[in-house]
Amino acid sequence: MTGKILETFPAGEPRGCRAAEDYAAQRQREGVPASVVMDMETDSFLVVVPDPQLA
């Protein structure tokens, strides 16, 4: 995945990926093409946007 990381959320939180999903949904309502991916190396959920230069 190549893009810009907007925010990170620890996977060990009690709500799991829900906080990341909520954050991404808010960005999407603002018109930002955000999505959630799992970073296995850091055990975190990342909210990312694609790199427009690669599109």
C-alpha positions in Angstrom: 0.0 0.0 0.0 1.4 3.3 -1.0 -0.2 6.4 0.3 -0.4 8.9 3.1 -1.1 7.7 6.7 -3.7 10.0 8.3 -3.9 8.3 11.7 -2.9 5.1 13.5 -4.8 3.1 16.0 -3.4 0.3 18.2 -4.9 -3.1 17.3 -5.0 -4.1 21.0 -7.6 -1.5 22.0 -10.8 -2.9 23.4 -12.8 -1.6 20.4 -10.4 -3.2 17.9 -10.6 -1.6 14.5 -13.8 0.3 15.3 -12.0 3.5 16.1 -10.1 3.4 12.9 -13.3 2.6 10.9 -15.1 5.5 12.6 -12.2 7.9 11.8 -12.1 6.8 8.1 -15.9 7.1 7.8 -15.7 10.7 9.1 -12.9 11.5 6.5 -15.0 9.9 3.8 -18.0 12.2 4.7 -15.6 15.1 4.2 -14.7 13.9 0.8 -11.4 12.3 1.6 -10.9 8.8 0.1 -9.7 7.2 3.4 -9.6 3.5 4.1 -8.4 1.2 6.9 -5.5 -1.2 6.5 -3.8 -3.4 9.1 -0.1 -3.0 9.6 1.1 -6.4 10.9 4.6 -5.2 11.7 3.3 -2.6 14.2 0.1 -4.3 15.2 -1.8 -1.2 14.3 -4.8 -0.2 12.1 -3.8 2.6 9.7 -6.2 5.1 8.1 -4.7 5.9 4.7 -5.4 7.8 1.6 -4.0 6.7 -1.8 -1.1 8.6 -3.3 -2.7 10.7 -6.1 0.6 10.5 -8.2 0.2 6.7 -8.5 -3.4 6.8 -9.7 
